Every structure is written in C-alpha cells, then in structure tokens.
C-alpha cells in the first residue's frame, strides 16, 4: 500500500488493532468451544492436515489433491472435513478470479 497517505495508514492501523481486539474477545468468549475443537482437530489427522495445508496459496482443487495424496481418502471425505472446518470458523474462503482458495483463520492455533 505504498500510495496511502499518513491519515489512511493511521486509519488502517486502527482498524487492524480493533480487529485484533475482536479476535481476542472472540477467543475469550468461546474458550471452551475452541479448546474442545482443538482436541477434535488433534484426534483427526485429516482435519489437522487440511488445516496445515490451507495457507491461502493452493487452489481448492490442489489442496484437495495434496490431501488425497497424503491420506488416501475420498473426495467426499475431504469435502466433509473442509465443511466442518468452515462451520467452526477454522477456514476462510478467498476467491481470485475463478479459483477458490482456503486459508487458516488462526482461530484454533
């Protein structure tokens, strides 16, 4: 963002700080739910693998292919686990053109 004015940078910094505060409050308010789901992730190597690979750099199809290659599971199984992670807020979706990417929200790290 090289063309922002000092005022714009200040506003962006303030927004970033407020978002960090919101994330902290969300974690505090939901600490037991987060702890329980972290345990669920640790028990399920497939959930853990998907979360580890979802770094917002692989297209959804490449992510699924890597998971399938590592875990030897069906596409349906992978998609169900992705749906669980999405539902729990562990993953976010980003679209770039026609491509879909998954990223780790950081909520369970």
Backbone atoms as SQL, in Angstrom:
CREATE TABLE atoms (id INTEGER PRIMARY KEY, chain TEXT, resi INTEGER, resn TEXT, atom TEXT, x REAL, y REAL, z REAL);
INSERT INTO atoms VALUES
  (1, 'A', 1, 'UNK', 'N', 0.816, -1.184, 0.000),
  (2, 'A', 1, 'UNK', 'CA', 0.000, 0.000, 0.000),
  (3, 'A', 1, 'UNK', 'C', 0.862, 1.251, 0.000),
  (4, 'A', 2, 'UNK', 'N', 1.716, 1.388, -0.965),
  (5, 'A', 2, 'UNK', 'CA', 2.679, 2.478, -0.972),
  (6, 'A', 2, 'UNK', 'C', 2.073, 3.856, -1.201),
  (7, 'A', 3, 'UNK', 'N', 0.860, 3.966, -1.710),
  (8, 'A', 3, 'UNK', 'CA', 0.302, 5.268, -2.056),
  (9, 'A', 3, 'UNK', 'C', -0.640, 5.829, -0.997),
  (10, 'A', 4, 'UNK', 'N', -0.754, 5.179, 0.170),
  (11, 'A', 4, 'UNK', 'CA', -1.643, 5.682, 1.207),
  (12, 'A', 4, 'UNK', 'C', -1.027, 6.905, 1.879),
  (13, 'A', 5, 'UNK', 'N', -1.906, 7.822, 2.251),
  (14, 'A', 5, 'UNK', 'CA', -1.458, 8.996, 2.996),
  (15, 'A', 5, 'UNK', 'C', -1.281, 8.606, 4.457),
  (16, 'A', 6, 'UNK', 'N', -0.594, 9.447, 5.229),
  (17, 'A', 6, 'UNK', 'CA', -0.438, 9.148, 6.653),
  (18, 'A', 6, 'UNK', 'C', -1.785, 8.949, 7.361),
  (19, 'A', 7, 'UNK', 'N', -2.798, 9.704, 6.962),
  (20, 'A', 7, 'UNK', 'CA', -4.129, 9.562, 7.557),
  (21, 'A', 7, 'UNK', 'C', -4.719, 8.191, 7.232),
  (22, 'A', 8, 'UNK', 'N', -4.598, 7.765, 5.976),
  (23, 'A', 8, 'UNK', 'CA', -5.114, 6.457, 5.583),
  (24, 'A', 8, 'UNK', 'C', -4.389, 5.337, 6.316),
  (25, 'A', 9, 'UNK', 'N', -3.074, 5.460, 6.454),
  (26, 'A', 9, 'UNK', 'CA', -2.292, 4.463, 7.177),
  (27, 'A', 9, 'UNK', 'C', -2.709, 4.401, 8.640),
  (28, 'A', 10, 'UNK', 'N', -2.962, 5.547, 9.219),
  (29, 'A', 10, 'UNK', 'CA', -3.401, 5.611, 10.609),
  (30, 'A', 10, 'UNK', 'C', -4.758, 4.919, 10.776),
  (31, 'A', 11, 'UNK', 'N', -5.654, 5.152, 9.854),
  (32, 'A', 11, 'UNK', 'CA', -6.975, 4.520, 9.895),
  (33, 'A', 11, 'UNK', 'C', -6.851, 3.012, 9.723),
  (34, 'A', 12, 'UNK', 'N', -6.011, 2.584, 8.782),
  (35, 'A', 12, 'UNK', 'CA', -5.800, 1.148, 8.573),
  (36, 'A', 12, 'UNK', 'C', -5.196, 0.498, 9.810),
  (37, 'A', 13, 'UNK', 'N', -4.270, 1.177, 10.453),
  (38, 'A', 13, 'UNK', 'CA', -3.654, 0.645, 11.667),
  (39, 'A', 13, 'UNK', 'C', -4.706, 0.525, 12.773),
  (40, 'A', 14, 'UNK', 'N', -5.551, 1.527, 12.900),
  (41, 'A', 14, 'UNK', 'CA', -6.607, 1.488, 13.919),
  (42, 'A', 14, 'UNK', 'C', -7.583, 0.342, 13.650),
  (43, 'A', 15, 'UNK', 'N', -7.940, 0.138, 12.391),
  (44, 'A', 15, 'UNK', 'CA', -8.828, -0.979, 12.025),
  (45, 'A', 15, 'UNK', 'C', -8.168, -2.309, 12.382),
  (46, 'A', 16, 'UNK', 'N', -6.897, -2.439, 12.063),
  (47, 'A', 16, 'UNK', 'CA', -6.159, -3.659, 12.376),
  (48, 'A', 16, 'UNK', 'C', -6.151, -3.928, 13.877),
  (49, 'A', 17, 'UNK', 'N', -5.927, -2.899, 14.667),
  (50, 'A', 17, 'UNK', 'CA', -5.917, -3.051, 16.123),
  (51, 'A', 17, 'UNK', 'C', -7.293, -3.468, 16.636),
  (52, 'A', 18, 'UNK', 'N', -8.349, -2.880, 16.091),
  (53, 'A', 18, 'UNK', 'CA', -9.716, -3.224, 16.506),
  (54, 'A', 18, 'UNK', 'C', -10.045, -4.669, 16.128),
  (55, 'A', 19, 'UNK', 'N', -9.600, -5.104, 14.963),
  (56, 'A', 19, 'UNK', 'CA', -9.830, -6.496, 14.559),
  (57, 'A', 19, 'UNK', 'C', -9.091, -7.460, 15.480),
  (58, 'A', 20, 'UNK', 'N', -7.891, -7.100, 15.878),
  (59, 'A', 20, 'UNK', 'CA', -7.137, -7.935, 16.830),
  (60, 'A', 20, 'UNK', 'C', -7.865, -8.021, 18.163),
  (61, 'A', 21, 'UNK', 'N', -8.429, -6.906, 18.599),
  (62, 'A', 21, 'UNK', 'CA', -9.193, -6.907, 19.845),
  (63, 'A', 21, 'UNK', 'C', -10.430, -7.798, 19.715),
  (64, 'A', 22, 'UNK', 'N', -11.111, -7.709, 18.585),
  (65, 'A', 22, 'UNK', 'CA', -12.287, -8.555, 18.362),
  (66, 'A', 22, 'UNK', 'C', -11.927, -10.032, 18.380),
  (67, 'A', 23, 'UNK', 'N', -10.814, -10.383, 17.770),
  (68, 'A', 23, 'UNK', 'CA', -10.372, -11.777, 17.764),
  (69, 'A', 23, 'UNK', 'C', -10.067, -12.230, 19.187),
  (70, 'A', 24, 'UNK', 'N', -9.417, -11.396, 19.966),
  (71, 'A', 24, 'UNK', 'CA', -9.121, -11.732, 21.356),
  (72, 'A', 24, 'UNK', 'C', -10.396, -11.937, 22.154),
  (73, 'A', 25, 'UNK', 'N', -11.360, -11.044, 21.994),
  (74, 'A', 25, 'UNK', 'CA', -12.640, -11.173, 22.702),
  (75, 'A', 25, 'UNK', 'C', -13.395, -12.428, 22.270),
  (76, 'A', 26, 'UNK', 'N', -13.338, -12.741, 20.978),
  (77, 'A', 26, 'UNK', 'CA', -13.987, -13.950, 20.470),
  (78, 'A', 26, 'UNK', 'C', -13.360, -15.182, 21.101),
  (79, 'A', 27, 'UNK', 'N', -12.052, -15.200, 21.166),
  (80, 'A', 27, 'UNK', 'CA', -11.351, -16.331, 21.782),
  (81, 'A', 27, 'UNK', 'C', -11.703, -16.459, 23.266),
  (82, 'A', 28, 'UNK', 'N', -11.774, -15.329, 23.958),
  (83, 'A', 28, 'UNK', 'CA', -12.104, -15.354, 25.379),
  (84, 'A', 28, 'UNK', 'C', -13.532, -15.853, 25.600),
  (85, 'A', 29, 'UNK', 'N', -14.455, -15.342, 24.830),
  (86, 'A', 29, 'UNK', 'CA', -15.867, -15.689, 24.995),
  (87, 'A', 29, 'UNK', 'C', -16.156, -17.143, 24.626),
  (88, 'A', 30, 'UNK', 'N', -15.325, -17.705, 23.777),
  (89, 'A', 30, 'UNK', 'CA', -15.560, -19.061, 23.276),
  (90, 'A', 30, 'UNK', 'C', -14.424, -20.012, 23.627),
  (91, 'A', 31, 'UNK', 'N', -13.741, -19.737, 24.718),
  (92, 'A', 31, 'UNK', 'CA', -12.537, -20.510, 25.022),
  (93, 'A', 31, 'UNK', 'C', -12.804, -22.003, 25.163),
  (94, 'A', 32, 'UNK', 'N', -13.914, -22.396, 25.777),
  (95, 'A', 32, 'UNK', 'CA', -14.182, -23.822, 25.943),
  (96, 'A', 32, 'UNK', 'C', -14.491, -24.482, 24.602),
  (97, 'A', 33, 'UNK', 'N', -15.276, -23.808, 23.766),
  (98, 'A', 33, 'UNK', 'CA', -15.596, -24.339, 22.435),
  (99, 'A', 33, 'UNK', 'C', -14.320, -24.486, 21.615),
  (100, 'A', 34, 'UNK', 'N', -13.461, -23.492, 21.692),
  (101, 'A', 34, 'UNK', 'CA', -12.191, -23.524, 20.953),
  (102, 'A', 34, 'UNK', 'C', -11.311, -24.662, 21.470),
  (103, 'A', 35, 'UNK', 'N', -11.217, -24.798, 22.770),
  (104, 'A', 35, 'UNK', 'CA', -10.412, -25.873, 23.362),
  (105, 'A', 35, 'UNK', 'C', -10.932, -27.238, 22.933),
  (106, 'A', 36, 'UNK', 'N', -12.251, -27.404, 22.971),
  (107, 'A', 36, 'UNK', 'CA', -12.851, -28.686, 22.578),
  (108, 'A', 36, 'UNK', 'C', -12.576, -29.010, 21.116),
  (109, 'A', 37, 'UNK', 'N', -12.683, -28.004, 20.244),
  (110, 'A', 37, 'UNK', 'CA', -12.462, -28.277, 18.826),
  (111, 'A', 37, 'UNK', 'C', -10.982, -28.489, 18.526),
  (112, 'A', 38, 'UNK', 'N', -10.101, -27.828, 19.266),
  (113, 'A', 38, 'UNK', 'CA', -8.664, -28.086, 19.113),
  (114, 'A', 38, 'UNK', 'C', -8.367, -29.555, 19.397),
  (115, 'A', 39, 'UNK', 'N', -9.009, -30.102, 20.430),
  (116, 'A', 39, 'UNK', 'CA', -8.835, -31.517, 20.757),
  (117, 'A', 39, 'UNK', 'C', -9.357, -32.399, 19.633),
  (118, 'A', 40, 'UNK', 'N', -10.485, -32.007, 19.054),
  (119, 'A', 40, 'UNK', 'CA', -11.056, -32.754, 17.932),
  (120, 'A', 40, 'UNK', 'C', -10.103, -32.747, 16.739),
  (121, 'A', 41, 'UNK', 'N', -9.493, -31.609, 16.473),
  (122, 'A', 41, 'UNK', 'CA', -8.531, -31.496, 15.372),
  (123, 'A', 41, 'UNK', 'C', -7.343, -32.429, 15.626),
  (124, 'A', 42, 'UNK', 'N', -6.833, -32.417, 16.846),
  (125, 'A', 42, 'UNK', 'CA', -5.674, -33.260, 17.189),
  (126, 'A', 42, 'UNK', 'C', -5.987, -34.747, 17.042),
  (127, 'A', 43, 'UNK', 'N', -7.234, -35.133, 17.282),
  (128, 'A', 43, 'UNK', 'CA', -7.638, -36.544, 17.178),
  (129, 'A', 43, 'UNK', 'C', -7.852, -36.984, 15.734),
  (130, 'A', 44, 'UNK', 'N', -8.060, -36.040, 14.836),
  (131, 'A', 44, 'UNK', 'CA', -8.381, -36.363, 13.450),
  (132, 'A', 44, 'UNK', 'C', -7.253, -35.874, 12.533),
  (133, 'A', 45, 'UNK', 'N', -6.356, -36.770, 12.116),
  (134, 'A', 45, 'UNK', 'CA', -5.224, -36.359, 11.283),
  (135, 'A', 45, 'UNK', 'C', -5.652, -35.676, 9.980),
  (136, 'A', 46, 'UNK', 'N', -6.836, -36.008, 9.480),
  (137, 'A', 46, 'UNK', 'CA', -7.315, -35.387, 8.245),
  (138, 'A', 46, 'UNK', 'C', -7.662, -33.916, 8.466),
  (139, 'A', 47, 'UNK', 'N', -8.347, -33.620, 9.567),
  (140, 'A', 47, 'UNK', 'CA', -8.633, -32.211, 9.889),
  (141, 'A', 47, 'UNK', 'C', -7.335, -31.431, 10.049),
  (142, 'A', 48, 'UNK', 'N', -6.397, -32.037, 10.751),
  (143, 'A', 48, 'UNK', 'CA', -5.115, -31.381, 11.003),
  (144, 'A', 48, 'UNK', 'C', -4.351, -31.130, 9.702),
  (145, 'A', 49, 'UNK', 'N', -4.335, -32.112, 8.819),
  (146, 'A', 49, 'UNK', 'CA', -3.633, -31.955, 7.544),
  (147, 'A', 49, 'UNK', 'C', -4.255, -30.851, 6.700),
  (148, 'A', 50, 'UNK', 'N', -5.567, -30.857, 6.604),
  (149, 'A', 50, 'UNK', 'CA', -6.248, -29.819, 5.809),
  (150, 'A', 50, 'UNK', 'C', -5.901, -28.444, 6.362),
  (151, 'A', 51, 'UNK', 'N', -5.982, -28.299, 7.670),
  (152, 'A', 51, 'UNK', 'CA', -5.686, -27.010, 8.294),
  (153, 'A', 51, 'UNK', 'C', -4.237, -26.591, 8.051),
  (154, 'A', 52, 'UNK', 'N', -3.323, -27.544, 8.103),
  (155, 'A', 52, 'UNK', 'CA', -1.911, -27.229, 7.860),
  (156, 'A', 52, 'UNK', 'C', -1.638, -26.831, 6.413),
  (157, 'A', 53, 'UNK', 'N', -2.357, -27.432, 5.475),
  (158, 'A', 53, 'UNK', 'CA', -2.137, -27.122, 4.056),
  (159, 'A', 53, 'UNK', 'C', -2.881, -25.865, 3.596),
  (160, 'A', 54, 'UNK', 'N', -3.914, -25.492, 4.331),
  (161, 'A', 54, 'UNK', 'CA', -4.749, -24.349, 3.927),
  (162, 'A', 54, 'UNK', 'C', -4.058, -23.042, 4.284),
  (163, 'A', 55, 'UNK', 'N', -3.130, -22.650, 3.442),
  (164, 'A', 55, 'UNK', 'CA', -2.360, -21.433, 3.718),
  (165, 'A', 55, 'UNK', 'C', -2.651, -20.319, 2.718),
  (166, 'A', 56, 'UNK', 'N', -3.746, -20.473, 1.988),
  (167, 'A', 56, 'UNK', 'CA', -4.184, -19.428, 1.052),
  (168, 'A', 56, 'UNK', 'C', -3.310, -19.349, -0.203),
  (169, 'A', 57, 'UNK', 'N', -2.455, -20.370, -0.444),
  (170, 'A', 57, 'UNK', 'CA', -1.621, -20.342, -1.645),
  (171, 'A', 57, 'UNK', 'C', -1.998, -21.422, -2.641),
  (172, 'A', 58, 'UNK', 'N', -2.693, -22.459, -2.175),
  (173, 'A', 58, 'UNK', 'CA', -3.114, -23.552, -3.061),
  (174, 'A', 58, 'UNK', 'C', -4.573, -23.361, -3.452),
  (175, 'A', 59, 'UNK', 'N', -4.866, -23.613, -4.716),
  (176, 'A', 59, 'UNK', 'CA', -6.274, -23.591, -5.096),
  (177, 'A', 59, 'UNK', 'C', -6.965, -24.729, -4.350),
  (178, 'A', 60, 'UNK', 'N', -8.279, -24.637, -4.237),
  (179, 'A', 60, 'UNK', 'CA', -9.039, -25.676, -3.538),
  (180, 'A', 60, 'UNK', 'C', -8.780, -27.045, -4.151),
  (181, 'A', 61, 'UNK', 'N', -8.732, -27.109, -5.474),
  (182, 'A', 61, 'UNK', 'CA', -8.511, -28.404, -6.125),
  (183, 'A', 61, 'UNK', 'C', -7.112, -28.948, -5.832),
  (184, 'A', 62, 'UNK', 'N', -6.093, -28.082, -5.793),
  (185, 'A', 62, 'UNK', 'CA', -4.734, -28.536, -5.465),
  (186, 'A', 62, 'UNK', 'C', -4.629, -28.939, -3.995),
  (187, 'A', 63, 'UNK', 'N', -5.300, -28.217, -3.136),
  (188, 'A', 63, 'UNK', 'CA', -5.320, -28.576, -1.725),
  (189, 'A', 63, 'UNK', 'C', -5.926, -29.967, -1.550),
  (190, 'A', 64, 'UNK', 'N', -7.065, -30.192, -2.184),
  (191, 'A', 64, 'UNK', 'CA', -7.728, -31.498, -2.087),
  (192, 'A', 64, 'UNK', 'C', -6.847, -32.606, -2.663),
  (193, 'A', 65, 'UNK', 'N', -6.161, -32.318, -3.752),
  (194, 'A', 65, 'UNK', 'CA', -5.276, -33.318, -4.359),
  (195, 'A', 65, 'UNK', 'C', -4.128, -33.673, -3.417),
  (196, 'A', 66, 'UNK', 'N', -3.549, -32.673, -2.745),
  (197, 'A', 66, 'UNK', 'CA', -2.460, -32.934, -1.794),
  (198, 'A', 66, 'UNK', 'C', -2.954, -33.753, -0.609),
  (199, 'A', 67, 'UNK', 'N', -4.138, -33.418, -0.137),
  (200, 'A', 67, 'UNK', 'CA', -4.704, -34.164, 0.988),
  (201, 'A', 67, 'UNK', 'C', -4.940, -35.607, 0.577),
  (202, 'A', 68, 'UNK', 'N', -5.525, -35.779, -0.595),
  (203, 'A', 68, 'UNK', 'CA', -5.827, -37.129, -1.101),
  (204, 'A', 68, 'UNK', 'C', -4.536, -37.936, -1.274),
  (205, 'A', 69, 'UNK', 'N', -3.518, -37.297, -1.760),
  (206, 'A', 69, 'UNK', 'CA', -2.218, -37.950, -1.959),
  (207, 'A', 69, 'UNK', 'C', -1.607, -38.409, -0.628),
  (208, 'A', 70, 'UNK', 'N', -1.760, -37.583, 0.400),
  (209, 'A', 70, 'UNK', 'CA', -1.184, -37.889, 1.717),
  (210, 'A', 70, 'UNK', 'C', -2.018, -38.842, 2.554),
  (211, 'A', 71, 'UNK', 'N', -3.326, -38.777, 2.419),
  (212, 'A', 71, 'UNK', 'CA', -4.194, -39.540, 3.316),
  (213, 'A', 71, 'UNK', 'C', -4.956, -40.676, 2.632),
  (214, 'A', 72, 'UNK', 'N', -4.950, -40.726, 1.321),
  (215, 'A', 72, 'UNK', 'CA', -5.655, -41.798, 0.598),
  (216, 'A', 72, 'UNK', 'C', -7.133, -41.884, 1.004),
  (217, 'A', 73, 'UNK', 'N', -7.814, -40.747, 0.960),
  (218, 'A', 73, 'UNK', 'CA', -9.235, -40.691, 1.295),
  (219, 'A', 73, 'UNK', 'C', -10.020, -40.172, 0.089),
  (220, 'A', 74, 'UNK', 'N', -11.319, -40.353, 0.130),
  (221, 'A', 74, 'UNK', 'CA', -12.163, -39.940, -0.995),
  (222, 'A', 74, 'UNK', 'C', -12.373, -38.427, -1.001),
  (223, 'A', 75, 'UNK', 'N', -12.778, -37.929, -2.158),
  (224, 'A', 75, 'UNK', 'CA', -13.100, -36.502, -2.286),
  (225, 'A', 75, 'UNK', 'C', -14.231, -36.114, -1.332),
  (226, 'A', 76, 'UNK', 'N', -15.232, -36.998, -1.206),
  (227, 'A', 76, 'UNK', 'CA', -16.354, -36.715, -0.313),
  (228, 'A', 76, 'UNK', 'C', -15.892, -36.548, 1.132),
  (229, 'A', 77, 'UNK', 'N', -14.975, -37.410, 1.564),
  (230, 'A', 77, 'UNK', 'CA', -14.450, -37.330, 2.923),
  (231, 'A', 77, 'UNK', 'C', -13.710, -36.009, 3.129),
  (232, 'A', 78, 'UNK', 'N', -12.908, -35.630, 2.159),
  (233, 'A', 78, 'UNK', 'CA', -12.168, -34.365, 2.244),
  (234, 'A', 78, 'UNK', 'C', -13.143, -33.198, 2.299),
  (235, 'A', 79, 'UNK', 'N', -14.141, -33.218, 1.445),
  (236, 'A', 79, 'UNK', 'CA', -15.111, -32.119, 1.408),
  (237, 'A', 79, 'UNK', 'C', -15.906, -32.028, 2.704),
  (238, 'A', 80, 'UNK', 'N', -16.226, -33.170, 3.315),
  (239, 'A', 80, 'UNK', 'CA', -16.934, -33.137, 4.605),
  (240, 'A', 80, 'UNK', 'C', -16.061, -32.507, 5.680),
  (241, 'A', 81, 'UNK', 'N', -14.780, -32.849, 5.682),
  (242, 'A', 81, 'UNK', 'CA', -13.874, -32.270, 6.683),
  (243, 'A', 81, 'UNK', 'C', -13.687, -30.774, 6.444),
  (244, 'A', 82, 'UNK', 'N', -13.586, -30.364, 5.198),
  (245, 'A', 82, 'UNK', 'CA', -13.485, -28.932, 4.893),
  (246, 'A', 82, 'UNK', 'C', -14.742, -28.221, 5.380),
  (247, 'A', 83, 'UNK', 'N', -15.904, -28.828, 5.180),
  (248, 'A', 83, 'UNK', 'CA', -17.167, -28.232, 5.633),
  (249, 'A', 83, 'UNK', 'C', -17.175, -28.075, 7.159),
  (250, 'A', 84, 'UNK', 'N', -16.657, -29.072, 7.870),
  (251, 'A', 84, 'UNK', 'CA', -16.567, -28.986, 9.334),
  (252, 'A', 84, 'UNK', 'C', -15.673, -27.823, 9.735),
  (253, 'A', 85, 'UNK', 'N', -14.510, -27.723, 9.093),
  (254, 'A', 85, 'UNK', 'CA', -13.580, -26.640, 9.406),
  (255, 'A', 85, 'UNK', 'C', -14.171, -25.272, 9.075),
  (256, 'A', 86, 'UNK', 'N', -14.925, -25.190, 8.000),
  (257, 'A', 86, 'UNK', 'CA', -15.584, -23.934, 7.635),
  (258, 'A', 86, 'UNK', 'C', -16.650, -23.569, 8.674),
  (259, 'A', 87, 'UNK', 'N', -17.441, -24.551, 9.041),
  (260, 'A', 87, 'UNK', 'CA', -18.528, -24.331, 10.006),
  (261, 'A', 87, 'UNK', 'C', -17.991, -23.841, 11.348),
  (262, 'A', 88, 'UNK', 'N', -16.851, -24.371, 11.742),
  (263, 'A', 88, 'UNK', 'CA', -16.245, -23.997, 13.027),
  (264, 'A', 88, 'UNK', 'C', -15.408, -22.726, 12.940),
  (265, 'A', 89, 'UNK', 'N', -15.292, -22.151, 11.753),
  (266, 'A', 89, 'UNK', 'CA', -14.533, -20.916, 11.595),
  (267, 'A', 89, 'UNK', 'C', -13.035, -21.115, 11.502),
  (268, 'A', 90, 'UNK', 'N', -12.606, -22.358, 11.284),
  (269, 'A', 90, 'UNK', 'CA', -11.174, -22.639, 11.195),
  (270, 'A', 90, 'UNK', 'C', -10.602, -22.265, 9.838),
  (271, 'A', 91, 'UNK', 'N', -11.442, -22.293, 8.818),
  (272, 'A', 91, 'UNK', 'CA', -11.023, -21.934, 7.456),
  (273, 'A', 91, 'UNK', 'C', -11.828, -20.754, 6.949),
  (274, 'A', 92, 'UNK', 'N', -11.205, -19.977, 6.092),
  (275, 'A', 92, 'UNK', 'CA', -11.931, -18.960, 5.340),
  (276, 'A', 92, 'UNK', 'C', -11.725, -19.238, 3.858),
  (277, 'A', 93, 'UNK', 'N', -12.602, -18.701, 3.049),
  (278, 'A', 93, 'UNK', 'CA', -12.531, -18.884, 1.602),
  (279, 'A', 93, 'UNK', 'C', -12.178, -17.557, 0.962),
  (280, 'A', 94, 'UNK', 'N', -11.267, -17.630, 0.003),
  (281, 'A', 94, 'UNK', 'CA', -10.910, -16.446, -0.779),
  (282, 'A', 94, 'UNK', 'C', -11.041, -16.822, -2.246),
  (283, 'A', 95, 'UNK', 'N', -11.677, -15.973, -3.014),
  (284, 'A', 95, 'UNK', 'CA', -11.813, -16.220, -4.451),
  (285, 'A', 95, 'UNK', 'C', -10.937, -15.231, -5.202),
  (286, 'A', 96, 'UNK', 'N', -10.206, -15.781, -6.161),
  (287, 'A', 96, 'UNK', 'CA', -9.388, -14.964, -7.063),
  (288, 'A', 96, 'UNK', 'C', -9.753, -15.387, -8.467),
  (289, 'A', 97, 'UNK', 'N', -10.479, -14.545, -9.148),
  (290, 'A', 97, 'UNK', 'CA', -10.979, -14.919, -10.468),
  (291, 'A', 97, 'UNK', 'C', -11.909, -16.100, -10.325),
  (292, 'A', 98, 'UNK', 'N', -11.649, -17.155, -11.068),
  (293, 'A', 98, 'UNK', 'CA', -12.471, -18.361, -10.994),
  (294, 'A', 98, 'UNK', 'C', -11.961, -19.361, -9.967),
  (295, 'A', 99, 'UNK', 'N', -10.846, -19.069, -9.333),
  (296, 'A', 99, 'UNK', 'CA', -10.233, -20.010, -8.396),
  (297, 'A', 99, 'UNK', 'C', -10.674, -19.734, -6.962),
  (298, 'A', 100, 'UNK', 'N', -10.775, -20.809, -6.203),
  (299, 'A', 100, 'UNK', 'CA', -11.120, -20.734, -4.787),
  (300, 'A', 100, 'UNK', 'C', -9.910, -21.199, -3.975),
  (301, 'A', 101, 'UNK', 'N', -9.622, -20.483, -2.905),
  (302, 'A', 101, 'UNK', 'CA', -8.508, -20.809, -2.016),
  (303, 'A', 101, 'UNK', 'C', -9.039, -20.889, -0.593),
  (304, 'A', 102, 'UNK', 'N', -8.462, -21.791, 0.195),
  (305, 'A', 102, 'UNK', 'CA', -8.795, -21.882, 1.610),
  (306, 'A', 102, 'UNK', 'C', -7.621, -21.378, 2.430),
  (307, 'A', 103, 'UNK', 'N', -7.932, -20.675, 3.500),
  (308, 'A', 103, 'UNK', 'CA', -6.905, -20.207, 4.403),
  (309, 'A', 103, 'UNK', 'C', -7.260, -20.544, 5.840),
  (310, 'A', 104, 'UNK', 'N', -6.262, -20.690, 6.667),
  (311, 'A', 104, 'UNK', 'CA', -6.430, -20.957, 8.092),
  (312, 'A', 104, 'UNK', 'C', -6.778, -19.640, 8.787),
  (313, 'A', 105, 'UNK', 'N', -7.900, -19.602, 9.470),
  (314, 'A', 105, 'UNK', 'CA', -8.336, -18.373, 10.129),
  (315, 'A', 105, 'UNK', 'C', -7.461, -18.026, 11.342),
  (316, 'A', 106, 'UNK', 'N', -6.722, -19.007, 11.855),
  (317, 'A', 106, 'UNK', 'CA', -5.907, -18.775, 13.026),
  (318, 'A', 106, 'UNK', 'C', -6.662, -18.910, 14.348),
  (319, 'A', 107, 'UNK', 'N', -7.946, -19.148, 14.283),
  (320, 'A', 107, 'UNK', 'CA', -8.764, -19.224, 15.490),
  (321, 'A', 107, 'UNK', 'C', -8.375, -20.398, 16.383),
  (322, 'A', 108, 'UNK', 'N', -7.895, -21.472, 15.784),
  (323, 'A', 108, 'UNK', 'CA', -7.577, -22.677, 16.552),
  (324, 'A', 108, 'UNK', 'C', -6.088, -22.928, 16.663),
  (325, 'A', 109, 'UNK', 'N', -5.280, -21.933, 16.413),
  (326, 'A', 109, 'UNK', 'CA', -3.814, -22.083, 16.507),
  (327, 'A', 109, 'UNK', 'C', -3.310, -21.450, 17.776);
